Every structure is written in structure tokens, then in C-alpha cells.
């Protein structure tokens, strides 16, 4: 499930190419890529304010149509929306420029943090920062889970699928297969007499990128697979990362993955820049570049080639049923990830209190998660200094 509700219109309205210059597109999305903290919902709100209210590149209905289209695709919804907006204004050149300018600032900043992490992670202050951030990351995931659950889990079937997906994750079933099963079960429950197949985009199985031995090629293929099949909130990405890099390949530890997620939270732009951090940890600059390219490449391809098909797909009852099931399963995977990560994040009384306090601030007072995680990092340093004195 994405972080915003789907628009029920037939698809993106035909846009007028060339209504904005490439320089204007680059300037807007570079600024957003540097300042857009707070996750997909915040990114989308900032885009709407800029392209509808301030610059009037699109009217409100056109914006909603593009937003609805981005929610139909697997991958990072806010990045796909940036790509759609660029395409609507300047065709293929705008498509590339809008996406790249929104994604690259986060990727470069994440790579810089990964370099520091590799060089200084054994230093006490770095350990203290991560100690303070980890329990808050878990609280942020749970907040997103509760928020999205209000939209996705409105039927007993959806609730059952979410619980089943979480249980399947604990049992070792891969996230791709969990989502496929959830989608097919919902399809079958609504269209028992009309089983005619489903979109091939969801049909990539674990064999699509599976080379258990380390290589740059296998790293690229794994992130390419993830970018092509992760459907739902950016937090569902964590389930796929954990399944591949922690459980199956053992290339990362649980704590390293949690640290990667924390970096993705404190940097602006898409959460998928977590891939940049992981790529750098595993293979330096080349790994960071390949991981970033691989995980975002499907978004560019999907946006470029789904436009003409979107009106028909949006009206398809079969596709809508599959997407409802996938959304419910996505929330189950998010729950499983949060429970797995809590074992590495909540390790003593102080971290438990930090988790509880951050959960209250997020749920009751709607604190921006980015600022809360930065506060957690600062509190981790303060606690370390006081503990040492």
C-alpha cells in the first residue's frame, strides 16, 4: 500500500509537453531532493504545492490523475510522481530530468554517510548515534503500519491476509511469494468464475536474480528485482532487503540493515536510497552506484511505458482485486519486519523507553519522523557521554 489513497480516475490526463523548461524542472526537483524530508506523503504534499499552487504547471485534477497512476505501480511512489510530472512537462527529457534531480541528492548524501560509516563505525560516538536512532526507526515503521492499515484493512479477508503474510514471513516464505498469494486469493474471492490471469509485473520469482555468491552482477540483479516488484510503502522495501541480504545471502547483519534504514530515514528524498548505503557497505563506490541504478531503473521504465495502458488497467476489476490483496499482504510484511528489527533495536531499558516515547510522539503529536530520528541520534550521544562520566 502506498502512503496516500489511490485516485479513482481513469488514469493520467493528457499533459502538454513543453509547458515548462528543462531548467525549471531541474531546479524544482533538485530543491525538493535536497529539502524533502518526512517520507512519501510529505514529498507528495510539497510537489502539489509547487506544481499546482505556485507554478501552475498542472491543475489539481491533472495532479491527482498522475498521483493515482503512481500508486498503481510497484516502486517508490513519490519518485514515480516526480518522473510523471517531468514527463508531463517535457516528454522524455523531462521524465529523466525530474526523476534524476529528485533521486540523486539523496543518493549522493547517503553514499557520503556510508563512507563515514565504513570508516568510523567502530568509534564510540557513531555507535551512540545508532543506538539512539534504532528504536525510533522501529516506532516509525509501526506508525506507518497503523496509518496505512486504516485504509487497507477494511475487510476480514484483508486482515486475514495481513496476518497470514506476517506469519509466512516468520516461517521463511519469500516476500514476493507472499504478495503473489495475497493478490491471487483476493482475486479468486471476488472473481471465482473469471480467472483470466494477472499482470506479469508481479510474476518475478526469487530465481530472477539469485546468485548466492558475491559479485557486482548479483548485487545489481537483486536490487533490480526489488525495484521491479516492491509494491506498497517504502517500508515494505525492508522486508525484501531483509529476506535477501540478511536471511538468504548473509551479506548483512540485522544491525547493519537497521543502520541502513536509519540513514534512509534521516536523509531527504526517497527511502529507496537505502540501497545506496547497502551497495556502498558491500562494494564501495561501484556498489553504491550499481545498487542505486538498479533499484530506481524499473520506476523510470514503468512510468515511461505504462501511460497508454493506465486507463484500461485502472478500470479492470481483476487488477483492482489483485492490488487490494497485495496491499494487505504488504502491511503484514511491514509488521514482520518491525518485529524482527525490534530484537536488535530494543536491547535495554533505555532503548525501550526511547521506543515508547517516540511512539507516543509520532502517534499522538504527529512529530515529523526525520526530526525525531535526529533527536534520537543526539540523545544517543548525550547518553553515551553521561554513561561514560
NORPEWO-V420467 format. One record per residue. N is the residue number from 0. PSI is psi in degrees with one decimal (NA if undefined). Layout:
N|PSI, N|PSI
This chain:
0|135.3, 1|170.5, 2|-0.3, 3|155.2, 4|149.9, 5|140.6, 6|140.2, 7|12.1, 8|170.1, 9|-15.7, 10|-176.9, 11|135.7, 12|149.3, 13|130.4, 14|157.8, 15|105.8, 16|143.3, 17|7.0, 18|-12.9, 19|147.1, 20|159.2, 21|-35.1, 22|-40.6, 23|-42.1, 24|-46.8, 25|-44.1, 26|-44.3, 27|-49.5, 28|-23.4, 29|-43.3, 30|-42.8, 31|-39.2, 32|-25.5, 33|-30.0, 34|-7.5, 35|81.8, 36|164.6, 37|0.2, 38|176.5, 39|-41.7, 40|-41.8, 41|-40.8, 42|-46.3, 43|-41.4, 44|-41.1, 45|-38.0, 46|-43.4, 47|-43.3, 48|-38.7, 49|-45.7, 50|-21.1, 51|-55.5, 52|-47.4, 53|-50.5, 54|-18.9, 55|39.9, 56|-34.3, 57|151.4, 58|172.5, 59|-37.0, 60|-40.8, 61|-42.4, 62|-44.8, 63|-36.2, 64|-43.9, 65|-36.5, 66|-43.7, 67|-39.4, 68|-42.8, 69|-28.0, 70|-13.4, 71|-13.8, 72|148.9, 73|158.5, 74|-175.0, 75|112.4, 76|-43.2, 77|-36.0, 78|-41.8, 79|-35.5, 80|-41.3, 81|-41.1, 82|-43.5, 83|-44.6, 84|-44.5, 85|-42.1, 86|-39.6, 87|-26.1, 88|-30.0, 89|27.2, 90|-143.1, 91|-40.6, 92|-41.6, 93|-37.1, 94|-50.3, 95|-43.7, 96|-43.5, 97|-45.5, 98|-47.1, 99|-42.6, 100|-27.6, 101|-34.6, 102|-42.1, 103|-39.9, 104|-43.6, 105|-41.1, 106|-43.6, 107|-42.4, 108|-41.2, 109|-40.9, 110|-39.1, 111|-41.7, 112|-38.7, 113|-38.4, 114|-45.7, 115|-39.8, 116|-44.6, 117|-37.8, 118|-34.0, 119|8.6, 120|-22.1, 121|-9.7, 122|143.3, 123|-41.0, 124|-34.5, 125|-43.4, 126|-36.5, 127|-40.5, 128|-47.2, 129|-34.3, 130|-40.1, 131|-28.3, 132|-34.3, 133|-48.8, 134|-28.4, 135|-35.8, 136|-43.6, 137|-42.1, 138|-37.3, 139|-42.1, 140|-43.8, 141|-37.3, 142|-45.7, 143|-39.1, 144|-45.9, 145|-41.2, 146|-46.6, 147|-29.9, 148|-30.0, 149|-29.6, 150|-40.5, 151|-30.0, 152|68.5, 153|-4.9, 154|160.5, 155|-36.9, 156|-45.1, 157|-42.6, 158|-43.7, 159|-39.5, 160|-39.6, 161|-46.4, 162|-42.0, 163|-39.8, 164|-38.9, 165|-44.5, 166|-40.3, 167|-36.1, 168|-42.8, 169|-29.7, 170|-8.8, 171|4.2, 172|134.7, 173|147.6, 174|-33.6, 175|-46.4, 176|-35.0, 177|-45.9, 178|-39.8, 179|-47.2, 180|-42.2, 181|-43.2, 182|-43.1, 183|-37.2, 184|-43.4, 185|-41.4, 186|-46.8, 187|-36.3, 188|-28.1, 189|-25.4, 190|54.9, 191|-28.1, 192|2.0, 193|46.2, 194|100.0, 195|12.2, 196|-174.9, 197|164.5, 198|138.9, 199|-17.2, 200|-24.3, 201|1.6, 202|12.1, 203|114.0, 204|177.3, 205|-21.6, 206|-10.5, 207|-24.8, 208|26.1, 209|96.8, 210|106.9, 211|-22.8, 212|147.4, 213|133.4, 214|158.1, 215|-34.9, 216|-42.9, 217|-36.6, 218|-45.7, 219|-45.6, 220|-36.2, 221|-46.0, 222|-31.7, 223|-43.8, 224|-45.2, 225|-45.1, 226|-25.7, 227|-18.8, 228|-11.4, 229|112.9, 230|120.5, 231|-162.0, 232|155.1, 233|-24.3, 234|-22.8, 235|-25.8, 236|-36.6, 237|-35.1, 238|-41.3, 239|-42.4, 240|-43.1, 241|-42.6, 242|-40.8, 243|-53.0, 244|-26.3, 245|-54.5, 246|-49.8, 247|-48.8, 248|-22.7, 249|35.3, 250|-22.6, 251|153.1, 252|167.1, 253|-40.9, 254|-38.7, 255|-41.2, 256|-42.7, 257|-38.8, 258|-39.9, 259|-41.3, 260|-41.4, 261|-42.3, 262|-41.3, 263|-29.4, 264|-36.5, 265|-8.9, 266|151.0, 267|170.0, 268|-166.4, 269|142.8, 270|-23.0, 271|-10.7, 272|-8.7, 273|-32.8, 274|-35.9, 275|-44.1, 276|-48.0, 277|-43.6, 278|-39.1, 279|-41.9, 280|-37.2, 281|-34.8, 282|26.6, 283|-151.4, 284|-40.8, 285|-42.6, 286|-40.7, 287|-44.8, 288|-45.1, 289|-42.9, 290|-42.0, 291|-47.4, 292|-45.5, 293|-42.9, 294|-27.1, 295|-18.5, 296|-44.6, 297|-33.7, 298|-43.7, 299|-43.4, 300|-44.4, 301|-43.9, 302|-40.2, 303|-35.3, 304|-2.9, 305|-13.3, 306|-55.4, 307|-23.2, 308|-18.4, 309|-41.3, 310|-43.3, 311|-41.3, 312|-37.4, 313|-27.8, 314|-4.8, 315|120.2, 316|-36.1, 317|-45.5, 318|-41.1, 319|-39.7, 320|-43.5, 321|-43.3, 322|-37.0, 323|-42.2, 324|-41.0, 325|-40.6, 326|-44.4, 327|-44.2, 328|-34.7, 329|-40.0, 330|-35.9, 331|-40.7, 332|-38.3, 333|-41.8, 334|-43.8, 335|-42.1, 336|-44.1, 337|-41.5, 338|-40.2, 339|-47.4, 340|-27.9, 341|-25.9, 342|-31.1, 343|-19.0, 344|-39.2, 345|92.9, 346|-9.0, 347|-176.2, 348|-40.6, 349|-46.7, 350|-32.6, 351|-43.2, 352|-36.7, 353|-39.9, 354|-47.0, 355|-46.1, 356|-43.1, 357|-36.0, 358|-42.3, 359|-44.9, 360|-38.8, 361|-45.4, 362|-37.6, 363|-40.9, 364|0.5, 365|40.2, 366|141.2, 367|124.2, 368|-34.8, 369|-46.9, 370|-35.2, 371|-40.0, 372|-39.4, 373|-38.6, 374|-37.5, 375|-40.5, 376|-44.4, 377|-41.4, 378|-32.4, 379|-40.3, 380|-45.3, 381|-44.4, 382|-40.1, 383|-42.1, 384|-45.7, 385|-37.3, 386|-33.4, 387|-25.6, 388|NA
